[in-house]
């Protein structure tokens, strides 16, 4: 998931106008939160 998000961000960075779209902001936020929650769950499993 993280690689897909980074790949999409890399492609989007070629078009600066895309950052004006609210849907892009939401997608980046949701993707980032998904990666964070997944990483925290793995960390919790490792520590528990």
Residue pairs with C-beta under 8 A, 6 or more apart in sequence:
1 31
1 34
1 35
1 38
2 35
4 31
5 28
5 31
5 32
5 35
8 27
8 31
9 28
12 18
12 19
12 24
18 24
19 25
